[in-house]
Amino acid sequence: MNNTTEIKLQLQNINELLRLPVSIFLKSTLQTDAEEFIIEEAEALPPKAAINIKVHLASSEVKHKDDIAPAIRRHFSYRREQSQKEYKSIFKLGWRILFIALGLLAVIFSITEIAFYYMPDNKPVRFIHESFIILSWVALWRPLELLLYEWHPVKTDINLYSRLEQSNVQVIING
């Protein structure tokens, strides 16, 4: 296990890290490659440890020194908020379609009980009954998948983005 909690970035140009605003309405955001690098490095760190990001910046880019830490925090704050929305959406959808599936299940079981009551037990009735059981399992598959499994990677992302948002960002000007 990697005990270090430090992510190092060597920059020759600020554009390697930040997408500088084109207009007054856009805020600086991280370049895709820089974001992916920071996330990959952070995922390798111990999950509960604080993250320290050291940005080594060329002296020619000193004018952007004060933009880096807020941009990194703002970027990962935005990513955390987006993941939190996705997390809530997964549970909302999961519960909604679970109730629909349970309603369908009740209808299917009612139909099969009525069919068994009024029709003799023969092969076509048995085939319909077994088909309804399979349909019931299929109807429950997606809501259970959402509620049992799909939320976990999103929750992991939320925790990671929160740690990156709260990271200690240090900018070091090289020679």
N, C-alpha and C positions, 0 to 999 in steps of 0.2 A: 504494500500500500504506500502511496506517495504521501509523505508527511509535510511537504511544502505547501504553503497556501498562497503562493505568489505566481502571478501571471506576468510575464515580461513581453513587452512589445518594443521592437526597434523600428523607429520611423525615420525615413529620410525626408518624407513629404507628408504634410497633414492630410492630404487626400488619400493616403493609404489607410487612414483611420476614419476620417469624417467625410460625410457628404455635405459639403458646405451649402448653405442656403442659396437658392437662385433668386428668391424674392423675400420681402420682409415677412411673408406669411409662413414660410417654411423654416423649421428649426433644424439645426445640425443633427444628423443621424449617423449611425455607424455604417460604414461600407459593409457589404455582405460578407466579403472575405474576412474582414476584421471581426465582425460579429461571430462568424462561424469559428474562427480561431479562439476567441475568448470563451465561447460556450464549450468547445471541445476541451480546452484546458481546465475550465471550471468543473466540468463533469469528472475529470480525473482527480480532483481534490477531494479530501475527506468531506462527507456530506454536511457535517455540522460546523466545520471550521469557517472562520471569517476569511474573506478573499481580499488579497492585496494585489492591485494592478499597478505595475510600474511601467510607465511609458517613457522610453528613451527617445527624445526628440532632437532632431538636428538643430543646431544653433540658428540656422537660417529661418526656422519656423517658430521662433520664440514668441512672436506676436499672437500665436494661437494657444499659448500655454494655458491660459485661464479658461479656454473654451472646452478643453478635453474632459475634465472630471464631470462638469454638469451635463455634457452631451452623453457620456457613458451612462450616468445615472438616469437621465431622462429617457434614453433609449430603452434601458432594461425595465424602467418603470412602465413604459408603454407596452412592452412585451408581456410583463406580468399582468397588466390590466387586461390585455387581449386574451391571455390564457385563462384568467379568472372568468371572463365572459364565456369562453368555450366550456370551461368546467361546469358553470351553472347551466349552460345550454344542454350539455350531455345529460345531466340529471333531470332537467325539465322534460326533455324529449323521452328519456328512458322511462320516467314515471308515467308520462302521458300514454305512450304506446303499450306499457305494461297493463294499464287499466283497460285499454282497448282490447288487448289480447285476452285478458281475463274475462271481459264481456263476451268475446267470441267463444272462449272456452265454455262459458256457462250456456250459451246458445247451442254449441255443438253437443255438450253432454245432455242437454234437454232433448234435442232432436234424437239422439241415439237411444235415450231411455224411452221416448215415445215410440220409436221404431221397434224396439224390442218388445214393448208391451202389446202393440197392435199387429205385429207381423211374426210369423213363425221364425224360429232360429234356423236359417238356411245359409247357404254359401254367399249369395248376393248381399244379404243383410250383414253377415259377418265381415265381408269385404268392405262395405260402406262404414261399418263401425271402426275397423282397423284404419281405414283411410282418414277418418275424422280424428283418430288418436294422433296419427302422423301430422295432420294439419294443425292440431293443437300444439304439438311440440315446435313446429315451424313458427307458429304465431308467437310463441314465447321466446324463441331464440334471440331475436334482435334486442328486445328490451332487457333481457337478462345479460346479454353481452355488454350492453351499455352500462348497466348498473353494477355489474361485477368486475369488468375489466377495463373498459375504455377510459375511465376517468383517471386511472392511476398514472399513466404517462403525462397527462396534462397537469396533474397535481405535482408531479416531479418537476415539470417545467416551471410551474409557479414558484416552487421553493428555490429553484436555481436562479430564476430571474430576480427574485427578492434578494437573494444573497448578492447577486451582481449589482443590483440597484444600491445596496448598502455597502458595497465594497469601498475599501480605502484606495483611492486613486492618487498615485504620486507621479508627477511629471518631472523628469530629470532632463536637463538641457545638456546635450553632449558638446564638448569642446567648442 
